[in-house]
Amino acid sequence: MPAFSGLIGFETGEVAHLPSESAKIGTEEDCLSITEDVHSSPAKADEWKRPAKRISNDDVLKNINNEEESIVVESASSGIRESTDGISHDQSEAKESSASYRKLQSTSQEDKPKPKLIEVDKEETSPSITGFRFCDMEVLSSVFSLLRCGECGDFSLLFMEDNLKRKGCASTLRLLCEQCGWKHSFCTSKKQGKSFEVNRRIVYGMRTLGKGYAGARKFCTIMNMPPPPNEKAFLSNSRVIGRHMKAIAKETMKKAGEEVLSLKKDVNSSEGLPVNCGVSCDGTWQKRGYSSRNGCVTVISMDTGKVLDVEALSQGCKQCERHEQMDKNSLEYQMWRADHTTCKSNFQGSAPAMEPEGAERIFQRSVELHNLRYTEFYGDGDSKSFSRIKNIYQDAGILVEKKECIGHVQKRVGTALRKLKRDNPGLGGRGKLTDSLIDKLQNYYGIAIRCNVGNLAGMKKAIHASLMHCASSEARPLHDHCPTGSASWCKYQKDKANHTNLFKHGPGLPLPVIAKLKPEYIRLSENNLLQKCLHGKTQNQNESLNGMVWQRIPKEIYVGRETLELGLYDAVSYFNIGSMSIIKLFQALGIPSGKYTEEGCRLQDQLRVNIAQHKSKATTKKRRKVIRGLKKRKDDHNKQTEGVSYGPGQF
């Protein structure tokens, strides 16, 4: 009997299931609250050092199958309602305040079929099986050797593979009877169009993991499987998947625009005219260091938190690079140029110029695409994007208004103080401007903005009070600007109102250090800057989307525009509608999604909902800040103890 070994992914009988989908999870604002416990009471800090219980997949399954805490999906015009039976007030409040919950509410009903609960504890009793399995061919061959031939009844069946007919991960297997010559061939996967289902699945799976052909080949090598489709076939499958994913993403962005129109229809009384709305705009690059050849620009609605439009920009085209050295006036070059109608490069310029260019393209087509005018621009102030788009709607007599992301404005404090410390060597050290104190000042600056939304005077006063509060010491209290009364966040003023003595000052800051910090605080509390922060909103949703994009595209390897767009549109679809994007893709490819794909997608969405709820709790946010503070203090202590141990050319 010939040797037959290795693993092959077998496809079993397919059973159709209705897809089930939970809403896309976004990242809500990491709103900070003032915490002084870590700086004033070591006991309180130790209390927060205890590890919290992490949410596992088993916990999610238990919550799904628990009748008292299960999510109830109702066919109501408002979308989806979640029952809060058996859930504490803190958990219920976290649901209502999270972006995850809001997106769950706003997702359209037709994309939300009522899901079935996953029976994880009951054994499968159905005789039919579905999906793919990794199967050792030696085990399967030994099983077939125990069976009789259907023609002659002899125990002489051979189990073989036809290597010449293998297509990637889809193998052609053969049963042959040595006695009578009976034979039967079958393939390990169904064929969908020009490709096999297993090949489409492995290509998409690798792309979602940020891997390509090399990753698929390495996976098959480690699993002792035949190699995946060759590189040409892999790229061909990737292009087909990319086209369908682009269509799905555009559909989700179109529905996101319709949601904004429905929310704003009462604002604009004139029917059919473009509607004004606010968006957050951000750019991201495949490679750091302002030398990337690929970049993306994304625009997200501030009203719904969903992506409205994106632009992928790439400088690379292999055909153009091959003909770059040719004489531009030669006949050969002119003929090639006339035939080169599908150039992969859609941007010429430096990497930093990608964000302004992409933002301008998106804003120019906003009315045509969604009948929306993006009249409020929420940005991070890192590029010239606003200067390129502020006059886009000038013909309608509208100027785009600039709004600052308060998260990025808050980071400017840390950047400015670290630069000040670096430029003035005597400014740092014990009892002076340490890294942990810089983080504390940056944190308090953000709190001052968030606690005074819409109040410019109160915001300026709170920012100045936060500096004086942190600079205070036992010998020199500087709490005159802090709010007074027993409800004050300043524990010094609280002690004063309650006639207690519980607050203990830290080391504070020397007067020369305070004098150096004041000009920076004056600059960072100017009216023209704080007026752009009165809305109290952030650009965190764009950062979340950027992370999803680069999870799907490898940052260490250059990719072409087709791969860039596949990763971008896959991330957009997943951001807007969650794992339903996977179900929609398989439907577009003509592939049944399957039982385990649907259950896995639902589990993944539910897991993200639970994690978002956990992270949005006030106690969890406070614990994260305290842990960051403890790490900074430990790092400062180690640096002061060790001295300078590393520096370019210093040793």
C-alpha positions as CSV (number, residue, x, y, z in Angstrom):
1,M,0.0,0.0,0.0
2,P,1.5,3.4,-0.9
3,A,2.4,5.8,1.9
4,F,-0.1,8.6,2.4
5,S,0.6,11.1,5.1
6,G,0.1,14.7,6.1
7,L,-2.9,16.8,7.0
8,I,-5.7,18.0,4.6
9,G,-8.5,20.4,5.5
10,F,-11.6,18.4,4.8
11,E,-14.9,20.1,4.1
12,T,-17.9,18.2,5.5
13,G,-21.6,18.5,4.5
14,E,-22.7,22.1,4.4
15,V,-25.9,23.2,6.2
16,A,-27.4,26.6,5.5
17,H,-27.9,28.9,8.5
18,L,-29.2,32.4,8.8
19,P,-26.5,34.8,9.7
20,S,-26.5,36.5,13.1
21,E,-24.7,39.7,13.8
22,S,-24.1,42.1,16.7
23,A,-23.2,45.7,16.3
24,K,-19.8,47.1,15.6
25,I,-17.7,48.1,18.5
26,G,-16.0,51.5,18.5
27,T,-13.7,53.0,21.0
28,E,-15.5,55.5,23.3
29,E,-13.8,58.5,24.8
30,D,-11.4,57.7,27.7
31,C,-12.9,60.3,30.0
32,L,-10.7,61.0,32.9
33,S,-11.6,61.8,36.5
34,I,-9.3,63.4,39.0
35,T,-7.5,60.9,41.2
36,E,-5.0,61.9,43.8
37,D,-5.0,58.7,45.8
38,V,-2.0,57.3,44.0
39,H,0.1,60.4,44.9
40,S,-1.2,61.0,48.4
41,S,-1.9,57.5,49.8
42,P,0.3,54.5,49.1
43,A,-2.3,52.2,50.6
44,K,-4.9,53.4,48.1
45,A,-2.3,52.8,45.3
46,D,-1.7,49.2,46.5
47,E,-5.4,48.6,46.5
48,W,-5.6,49.4,42.8
49,K,-2.6,47.2,42.0
50,R,-4.7,44.0,42.5
51,P,-5.2,42.4,39.1
52,A,-8.8,42.6,37.8
53,K,-10.5,39.6,36.3
54,R,-10.2,39.5,32.5
55,I,-13.1,38.6,30.3
56,S,-12.6,35.3,28.5
57,N,-14.5,33.6,25.7
58,D,-16.0,31.2,28.2
59,D,-17.4,34.2,30.2
60,V,-19.0,35.5,27.0
61,L,-20.6,32.1,26.3
62,K,-21.9,31.9,29.8
63,N,-23.5,35.4,29.5
64,I,-25.0,34.5,26.2
65,N,-26.6,31.3,27.5
66,N,-27.7,32.9,30.8
67,E,-31.3,33.7,30.6
68,E,-31.1,36.4,33.2
69,E,-28.3,38.3,31.5
70,S,-28.8,37.5,27.8
71,I,-29.1,40.1,25.2
72,V,-32.6,40.4,23.9
73,V,-33.0,41.4,20.3
74,E,-36.4,42.7,19.4
75,S,-37.8,43.7,16.0
76,A,-38.5,47.3,16.9
77,S,-38.2,50.4,14.8
78,S,-35.5,51.8,17.0
79,G,-33.2,48.8,16.3
80,I,-32.0,46.5,19.2
81,R,-32.8,46.7,22.9
82,E,-30.7,45.0,25.5
83,S,-32.2,43.7,28.6
84,T,-30.4,44.6,31.8
85,D,-32.0,41.9,34.1
86,G,-29.5,40.8,36.6
87,I,-27.0,43.5,35.6
88,S,-25.7,45.9,38.2
89,H,-26.3,49.7,37.9
90,D,-22.6,50.2,37.1
91,Q,-22.8,47.7,34.2
92,S,-26.1,49.2,32.9
93,E,-24.6,52.7,33.0
94,A,-21.5,51.5,31.1
95,K,-23.7,50.0,28.4
96,E,-25.6,53.3,27.9
97,S,-22.5,55.4,27.8
98,S,-20.4,53.2,25.5
99,A,-20.0,53.8,21.8
100,S,-20.6,50.0,21.4
101,Y,-24.1,50.3,22.8
102,R,-24.9,53.4,20.7
103,K,-23.8,51.6,17.5
104,L,-25.8,48.6,18.5
105,Q,-28.9,50.8,18.7
106,S,-28.4,52.6,15.4
107,T,-27.7,49.5,13.2
108,S,-30.6,49.0,10.8
109,Q,-33.0,46.2,11.4
110,E,-32.6,44.4,8.2
111,D,-29.0,43.7,9.1
112,K,-30.0,42.4,12.5
113,P,-31.7,39.0,12.2
114,K,-32.6,37.5,15.6
115,P,-29.6,35.3,16.5
116,K,-30.0,31.8,18.0
117,L,-28.3,31.1,21.3
118,I,-25.2,28.9,21.0
119,E,-25.7,25.6,22.7
120,V,-22.2,25.0,24.0
121,D,-22.9,22.4,26.7
122,K,-25.1,20.0,24.6
123,E,-23.6,17.3,22.5
124,E,-24.3,17.4,18.7
125,T,-27.0,14.8,17.9
126,S,-27.5,15.7,14.3
127,P,-26.1,13.0,11.9
128,S,-25.0,15.7,9.4
129,I,-21.8,17.6,10.0
130,T,-20.6,20.8,8.4
131,G,-17.5,22.9,8.0
132,F,-13.8,22.0,7.6
133,R,-11.6,19.8,9.7
134,F,-7.9,19.2,9.9
135,C,-7.6,15.4,9.2
136,D,-4.4,13.3,9.3
137,M,-4.4,11.3,6.1
138,E,-2.8,8.3,7.7
139,V,-5.7,8.0,10.1
140,L,-8.2,8.3,7.3
141,S,-6.4,5.8,5.1
142,S,-6.4,3.3,8.0
143,V,-10.2,3.7,8.3
144,F,-10.8,3.1,4.6
145,S,-8.7,0.0,4.7
146,L,-11.3,-1.5,7.1
147,L,-14.2,-1.0,4.6
148,R,-15.4,-3.5,1.9
149,C,-15.5,-2.6,-1.7
150,G,-19.1,-1.8,-2.9
151,E,-18.6,-3.8,-6.1
152,C,-16.7,-7.0,-5.1
153,G,-17.0,-6.9,-1.3
154,D,-13.3,-7.4,-0.8
155,F,-11.2,-5.6,1.9
156,S,-8.8,-4.1,-0.7
157,L,-9.6,-0.4,-0.8
158,L,-6.7,2.0,-1.3
159,F,-6.9,5.7,-0.3
160,M,-4.7,7.9,-2.5
161,E,-4.3,11.5,-3.6
162,D,-4.0,12.7,-7.2
163,N,-1.3,15.3,-6.9
164,L,-1.7,16.5,-10.5
165,K,-5.2,17.7,-9.8
166,R,-4.5,19.4,-6.5
167,K,-5.5,23.1,-6.5
168,G,-3.9,24.9,-3.6
169,C,-5.5,23.6,-0.4
170,A,-8.1,21.7,-2.3
171,S,-6.9,18.1,-2.8
172,T,-8.4,15.5,-5.1
173,L,-8.6,12.1,-3.3
174,R,-9.2,8.7,-4.8
175,L,-10.6,5.4,-3.6
176,L,-9.3,2.4,-5.6
177,C,-10.2,-1.3,-5.2
178,E,-7.1,-3.5,-5.9
179,Q,-9.3,-6.5,-6.5
180,C,-11.9,-5.3,-9.0
181,G,-10.5,-2.0,-10.2
182,W,-13.5,0.1,-8.9
183,K,-12.5,3.7,-8.2
184,H,-14.1,6.9,-7.0
185,S,-12.6,10.4,-6.9
186,F,-13.7,13.4,-4.9
187,C,-12.4,16.8,-3.9
188,T,-11.9,18.1,-0.3
189,S,-13.7,21.4,-1.1
190,K,-16.5,22.7,-3.1
191,K,-15.7,24.8,-6.2
192,Q,-17.1,28.3,-6.1
193,G,-16.8,29.9,-9.5
194,K,-13.2,29.7,-10.7
195,S,-11.8,28.9,-7.3
196,F,-12.3,26.5,-4.5
197,E,-14.0,27.6,-1.3
198,V,-11.1,26.5,0.9
199,N,-8.6,28.6,-1.1
200,R,-10.9,31.7,-0.8
201,R,-11.2,31.2,2.9
202,I,-7.5,30.8,3.5
203,V,-6.7,33.9,1.4
204,Y,-9.2,36.0,3.3
205,G,-8.1,34.6,6.6
206,M,-4.5,35.4,6.0
207,R,-5.4,39.0,4.9
208,T,-7.4,39.6,8.0
209,L,-4.4,38.5,10.1
210,G,-2.1,40.9,8.2
211,K,-0.3,38.1,6.3
212,G,-0.1,37.2,2.7
213,Y,1.2,34.4,0.5
214,A,4.3,33.8,2.6
215,G,2.3,33.5,5.8
216,A,-0.1,31.0,4.2
217,R,2.8,28.9,2.9
218,K,4.5,28.9,6.3
219,F,1.2,27.9,8.0
220,C,0.8,25.0,5.6
221,T,4.5,24.0,6.1
222,I,4.1,23.9,9.9
223,M,0.9,21.9,9.7
224,N,2.4,19.3,7.3
225,M,-0.1,20.3,4.6
226,P,0.2,20.7,0.8
227,P,1.2,24.3,-0.1
228,P,-1.5,26.9,-0.6
229,P,-2.4,28.3,-4.0
230,N,0.6,29.6,-5.9
231,E,1.4,33.3,-5.6
232,K,-0.4,34.3,-8.8
233,A,-3.5,32.4,-7.8
234,F,-3.3,33.8,-4.2
235,L,-3.2,37.4,-5.6
236,S,-6.0,36.6,-8.0
237,N,-8.2,35.5,-5.1
238,S,-7.1,38.5,-3.1
239,R,-8.3,40.8,-5.9
240,V,-11.7,39.1,-6.1
241,I,-12.1,39.4,-2.3
242,G,-11.0,43.0,-2.4
243,R,-13.6,44.0,-5.0
244,H,-16.4,42.5,-3.0
245,M,-15.1,44.0,0.3
246,K,-15.0,47.4,-1.3
247,A,-18.6,47.1,-2.4
248,I,-19.6,46.0,1.1
249,A,-17.7,48.9,2.7
250,K,-19.3,51.4,0.4
251,E,-22.7,50.1,1.2
252,T,-22.1,50.4,5.0
253,M,-20.8,54.0,4.5
254,K,-23.8,54.8,2.4
255,K,-26.1,53.6,5.2
256,A,-24.0,55.6,7.7
257,G,-24.6,58.7,5.6
258,E,-28.3,58.0,5.5
259,E,-28.3,57.7,9.4
260,V,-26.7,61.2,9.6
261,L,-29.4,62.6,7.2
262,S,-32.2,61.1,9.3
263,L,-30.7,62.6,12.5
264,K,-30.2,66.0,10.9
265,K,-33.4,66.2,8.8
266,D,-35.2,68.3,11.5
267,V,-32.3,70.8,11.5
268,N,-32.5,71.7,7.8
269,S,-36.1,72.7,6.9
270,S,-35.4,72.8,3.2
271,E,-36.1,69.4,1.6
272,G,-33.3,68.0,-0.6
273,L,-30.7,70.5,0.3
274,P,-27.3,69.3,1.6
275,V,-27.2,68.8,5.4
276,N,-24.4,70.2,7.5
277,C,-22.7,67.9,10.0
278,G,-19.5,67.4,11.9
279,V,-16.8,64.8,11.2
280,S,-13.5,63.8,12.6
281,C,-10.7,63.4,10.0
282,D,-7.4,61.7,10.4
283,G,-4.6,60.2,8.3
284,T,-2.5,57.1,9.0
285,W,0.6,55.7,7.3
286,Q,1.9,52.2,6.8
287,K,5.4,53.1,7.8
288,R,6.7,55.6,10.4
289,G,9.2,58.2,9.9
290,Y,7.3,60.3,7.2
291,S,8.7,58.1,4.5
292,S,5.8,55.8,3.8
293,R,4.6,55.1,0.3
294,N,1.1,54.1,1.5
295,G,-1.4,56.0,3.5
296,C,-5.1,56.3,4.3
297,V,-7.4,59.1,5.3
298,T,-10.6,58.4,7.1
299,V,-13.7,60.5,8.0
300,I,-16.1,59.5,10.8
301,S,-19.4,61.1,11.7
302,M,-19.4,62.8,15.1
303,D,-23.1,62.0,15.4
304,T,-23.2,58.3,14.7
305,G,-19.5,57.3,15.2
306,K,-19.5,55.4,11.9
307,V,-17.2,55.8,8.9
308,L,-18.6,58.0,6.1
309,D,-15.7,58.0,3.6
310,V,-12.1,56.9,3.2
311,E,-9.3,57.4,0.8
312,A,-6.4,55.1,0.2
313,L,-3.3,56.7,-1.3
314,S,-0.3,55.0,-2.7
315,Q,2.8,56.2,-4.5
316,G,3.9,52.8,-5.9
317,C,3.3,51.3,-9.3
318,K,5.6,48.5,-10.4
319,Q,4.9,49.1,-14.1
320,C,5.8,52.8,-13.8
321,E,9.0,51.9,-11.8
322,R,10.1,49.5,-14.5
323,H,9.8,52.2,-17.2
324,E,11.0,55.1,-15.2
325,Q,14.5,55.0,-16.7
326,M,13.3,55.0,-20.3
327,D,13.5,58.0,-22.6
328,K,10.2,59.8,-22.2
329,N,10.4,60.9,-25.8
330,S,11.0,57.5,-27.3
331,L,8.3,55.7,-29.3
332,E,8.5,52.6,-27.1
333,Y,7.8,54.7,-23.9
334,Q,4.9,56.6,-25.6
335,M,3.3,53.3,-26.7
336,W,3.6,51.9,-23.2
337,R,2.2,55.0,-21.7
338,A,-0.8,54.9,-24.0
339,D,-1.6,51.3,-22.9
340,H,-0.9,51.9,-19.2
341,T,-4.4,52.9,-18.2
342,T,-4.6,51.1,-14.8
343,C,-1.8,52.8,-12.9
344,K,-1.7,51.6,-9.3
345,S,-0.3,54.9,-8.0
346,N,-2.9,57.5,-7.2
347,F,-0.7,60.1,-5.4
348,Q,2.5,61.9,-6.2
349,G,4.2,63.8,-3.4
350,S,5.7,63.3,0.1
351,A,4.2,61.1,2.8
352,P,3.2,64.0,5.1
353,A,1.2,65.5,2.1
354,M,-1.0,62.5,1.9
355,E,-3.4,63.5,4.7
356,P,-4.2,67.0,3.3
357,E,-4.7,65.5,-0.2
358,G,-6.9,62.7,1.0
359,A,-9.0,65.0,3.2
360,E,-9.6,67.4,0.2
361,R,-10.7,64.5,-2.0
362,I,-13.2,63.3,0.6
363,F,-14.6,66.7,1.3
364,Q,-15.0,67.5,-2.4
365,R,-17.3,64.5,-2.9
366,S,-19.3,64.7,0.3
367,V,-22.4,66.3,-1.3
368,E,-22.4,64.0,-4.3
369,L,-21.9,60.9,-2.1
370,H,-24.1,61.5,0.9
371,N,-25.8,64.9,0.3
372,L,-23.8,66.1,3.4
373,R,-21.5,69.1,4.0
374,Y,-18.8,68.4,6.6
375,T,-19.0,71.9,8.1
376,E,-17.2,71.0,11.4
377,F,-13.7,69.5,11.1
378,Y,-12.4,67.7,14.2
379,G,-8.7,67.2,13.7
380,D,-5.5,66.7,15.6
381,G,-3.7,69.7,14.2
382,D,-0.8,67.6,12.9
383,S,-1.2,68.5,9.2
384,K,-2.4,71.2,6.8
385,S,-5.7,69.3,6.1
386,F,-7.9,72.1,7.5
387,S,-6.2,74.8,5.4
388,R,-6.9,72.7,2.3
389,I,-10.6,72.1,3.0
390,K,-11.8,75.2,4.9
391,N,-13.1,76.8,1.6
392,I,-14.5,73.7,0.0
393,Y,-18.1,74.9,0.4
394,Q,-17.3,78.5,-0.2
395,D,-19.7,78.6,-3.2
396,A,-22.6,77.9,-0.8
397,G,-21.4,80.7,1.5
398,I,-20.2,78.2,4.1
399,L,-16.7,78.0,5.7
400,V,-15.7,74.8,7.5
401,E,-15.1,75.4,11.2
402,K,-12.1,73.9,12.9
403,K,-12.5,71.9,16.1
404,E,-9.7,70.4,18.1
405,C,-9.6,66.9,19.5
406,I,-9.2,67.4,23.2
407,G,-7.2,64.2,23.5
408,H,-4.5,65.6,21.2
409,V,-4.6,69.0,22.8
410,Q,-4.1,67.2,26.2
411,K,-1.1,65.5,24.7
412,R,0.4,68.8,23.8
413,V,1.0,69.5,27.5
414,G,3.1,66.4,27.9
415,T,5.0,67.1,24.7
416,A,5.7,70.7,25.7
417,L,6.8,69.8,29.2
418,R,9.1,67.0,28.1
419,K,10.7,69.3,25.5
420,L,11.1,72.0,28.2
421,K,12.7,69.4,30.5
422,R,15.0,68.2,27.8
423,D,16.1,71.7,26.8
424,N,16.7,72.7,30.5
425,P,18.9,70.0,32.1
426,G,18.4,71.2,35.7
427,L,14.6,71.1,35.4
428,G,14.2,67.4,36.0
429,G,15.2,65.1,38.9
430,R,13.8,64.3,42.4
431,G,11.5,67.0,43.7
432,K,11.3,68.7,40.3
433,L,9.7,67.9,37.0
434,T,9.7,64.1,36.8
435,D,8.0,62.0,34.1
436,S,5.3,60.9,36.5
437,L,4.5,64.6,37.4
438,I,4.4,65.5,33.7
439,D,1.8,62.7,33.2
440,K,-0.2,64.0,36.2
441,L,-0.1,67.6,34.9
442,Q,-1.2,66.3,31.4
443,N,-4.0,64.3,33.0
444,Y,-5.3,67.3,35.1
445,Y,-5.2,69.5,32.0
446,G,-7.5,67.1,30.2
447,I,-9.8,66.9,33.2
448,A,-10.0,70.7,33.3
449,I,-11.2,70.7,29.7
450,R,-13.7,67.8,30.1
451,C,-15.2,69.2,33.3
452,N,-15.8,72.7,31.7
453,V,-17.4,71.9,28.4
454,G,-18.9,75.0,27.0
455,N,-17.4,77.2,29.7
456,L,-14.3,79.1,28.5
457,A,-13.7,81.1,31.7
458,G,-14.1,78.0,33.9
459,M,-11.8,76.0,31.6
460,K,-9.0,78.6,31.9
461,K,-9.3,78.9,35.6
462,A,-9.3,75.1,36.1
463,I,-6.2,74.7,33.9
464,H,-4.3,77.3,36.0
465,A,-5.6,75.7,39.2
466,S,-4.3,72.3,38.2
467,L,-0.8,73.6,37.8
468,M,-0.8,75.4,41.1
469,H,-2.4,72.4,42.8
470,C,0.4,70.0,41.6
471,A,3.1,72.6,42.5
472,S,1.9,73.0,46.1
473,S,3.8,71.7,49.0
474,E,3.3,71.6,52.8
475,A,5.4,74.7,53.3
476,R,3.9,76.5,50.3
477,P,0.2,75.7,49.6
478,L,-1.0,77.2,46.3
479,H,-4.6,76.3,46.3
480,D,-6.2,79.7,45.9
481,H,-7.4,78.9,42.4
482,C,-8.9,75.5,43.4
483,P,-12.6,75.3,43.9
484,T,-13.7,75.7,47.5
485,G,-16.3,73.8,49.5
486,S,-16.8,70.3,50.8
487,A,-17.6,69.1,47.2
488,S,-14.3,70.4,45.8
489,W,-12.0,68.0,43.9
490,C,-9.1,69.6,45.7
491,K,-8.7,67.7,49.0
492,Y,-6.9,70.7,50.6
493,Q,-10.0,72.9,50.1
494,K,-12.2,70.0,51.1
495,D,-10.3,69.6,54.4
496,K,-10.6,73.3,54.9
497,A,-14.4,73.3,54.4
498,N,-14.9,70.1,56.6
499,H,-12.4,71.2,59.3
500,T,-10.4,68.0,58.8
501,N,-6.7,67.3,58.1
502,L,-6.7,64.3,55.8
503,F,-4.9,65.6,52.8
504,K,-1.1,65.3,52.6
505,H,0.9,67.4,50.2
506,G,3.5,66.0,47.9
507,P,7.0,67.4,47.4
508,G,5.6,70.2,45.1
509,L,7.8,72.2,42.8
510,P,10.4,74.9,43.4
511,L,9.6,78.4,42.4
512,P,12.2,78.5,39.6
513,V,10.5,75.4,38.0
514,I,7.1,77.0,38.4
515,A,8.4,80.1,36.6
516,K,9.5,77.9,33.7
517,L,6.2,76.1,33.5
518,K,4.0,79.2,33.5
519,P,4.7,80.5,30.0
520,E,3.9,77.0,28.6
521,Y,0.6,77.0,30.5
522,I,-0.2,80.5,29.3
523,R,0.4,79.4,25.7
524,L,-1.7,76.3,26.1
525,S,-4.6,78.1,27.7
526,E,-5.1,80.8,25.1
527,N,-8.6,81.6,24.1
528,N,-8.2,80.7,20.4
529,L,-7.1,77.2,21.4
530,L,-9.6,76.6,24.2
531,Q,-12.5,77.9,22.1
532,K,-11.9,74.9,19.7
533,C,-12.1,72.5,22.7
534,L,-15.4,73.7,24.2
535,H,-17.2,70.8,22.5
536,G,-15.4,68.2,24.7
537,K,-15.1,65.6,21.9
538,T,-12.1,63.5,20.8
539,Q,-10.8,61.8,17.7
540,N,-10.5,58.4,19.4
541,Q,-12.7,56.6,17.0
542,N,-10.3,57.4,14.1
543,E,-7.4,56.0,16.1
544,S,-9.4,52.8,16.7
545,L,-10.1,52.5,13.0
546,N,-6.4,53.1,12.2
547,G,-5.5,50.2,14.5
548,M,-7.9,47.9,12.7
549,V,-6.5,48.9,9.3
550,W,-2.9,48.0,10.2
551,Q,-4.0,44.7,11.9
552,R,-4.9,43.7,8.3
553,I,-1.9,45.1,6.5
554,P,1.7,44.3,7.5
555,K,3.6,47.4,8.5
556,E,7.0,45.7,7.9
557,I,6.4,44.8,4.3
558,Y,5.5,47.1,1.4
559,V,2.2,46.3,-0.2
560,G,0.5,47.5,-3.4
561,R,-2.6,49.6,-3.6
562,E,-4.9,46.6,-4.1
563,T,-3.8,45.0,-0.8
564,L,-3.9,48.4,0.9
565,E,-7.6,48.9,-0.2
566,L,-8.5,45.4,0.8
567,G,-7.3,45.9,4.3
568,L,-8.8,49.4,4.5
569,Y,-12.3,48.4,3.3
570,D,-12.3,45.3,5.4
571,A,-11.5,47.4,8.5
572,V,-14.2,50.0,7.5
573,S,-16.9,47.2,7.1
574,Y,-15.9,45.6,10.4
575,F,-15.9,49.0,12.1
576,N,-19.4,49.9,10.9
577,I,-21.3,46.6,11.1
578,G,-19.0,44.3,13.0
579,S,-18.6,40.6,12.1
580,M,-21.6,40.8,9.8
581,S,-19.1,42.0,7.2
582,I,-17.6,38.5,7.1
583,I,-21.0,37.0,6.5
584,K,-21.8,39.5,3.7
585,L,-18.4,38.8,2.1
586,F,-19.1,35.0,1.9
587,Q,-22.6,35.7,0.5
588,A,-21.1,37.9,-2.2
589,L,-18.5,35.2,-3.0
590,G,-21.3,32.6,-3.3
591,I,-19.9,30.7,-0.3
592,P,-22.2,29.5,2.5
593,S,-20.9,31.1,5.7
594,G,-21.5,28.0,7.7
595,K,-22.4,27.2,11.3
596,Y,-19.1,27.7,12.9
597,T,-18.3,30.9,11.0
598,E,-21.7,32.4,12.1
599,E,-21.3,31.3,15.7
600,G,-17.7,32.6,15.8
601,C,-18.7,36.0,14.4
602,R,-21.5,36.3,16.9
603,L,-19.1,35.3,19.7
604,Q,-16.5,37.8,18.6
605,D,-19.0,40.7,18.5
606,Q,-20.4,39.8,21.9
607,L,-16.9,39.6,23.3
608,R,-16.1,43.1,22.1
609,V,-19.3,44.4,23.5
610,N,-18.5,43.0,26.9
611,I,-14.9,44.2,26.9
612,A,-16.1,47.7,25.9
613,Q,-18.6,47.7,28.7
614,H,-15.9,46.7,31.1
615,K,-13.5,49.3,29.9
616,S,-16.1,52.1,30.1
617,K,-16.8,51.6,33.8
618,A,-15.5,54.5,36.0
619,T,-13.7,52.0,38.3
620,T,-11.8,50.5,35.3
621,K,-10.8,53.9,34.0
622,K,-9.6,54.9,37.4
623,R,-7.6,51.8,37.8
624,R,-5.9,52.2,34.4
625,K,-4.8,55.7,35.3
626,V,-3.4,54.6,38.7
627,I,-1.5,51.8,37.2
628,R,0.0,54.2,34.6
629,G,1.0,56.5,37.4
630,L,2.7,53.7,39.4
631,K,4.6,52.6,36.3
632,K,5.9,56.1,35.7
633,R,6.9,56.6,39.3
634,K,8.8,53.3,39.2
635,D,10.5,54.2,36.0
636,D,11.5,57.6,37.4
637,H,13.0,55.9,40.5
638,N,15.0,53.5,38.4
639,K,16.4,56.2,36.2
640,Q,17.5,58.3,39.2
641,T,19.1,55.3,40.9
642,E,20.9,54.0,37.8
643,G,21.9,57.3,36.3
644,V,22.6,57.5,32.5
645,S,23.1,54.0,31.3
646,Y,22.5,54.5,27.6
647,G,23.1,57.2,25.1
648,P,24.2,57.5,21.5
649,G,28.0,57.9,21.5
650,Q,28.2,58.7,25.2
651,F,30.2,55.6,26.2
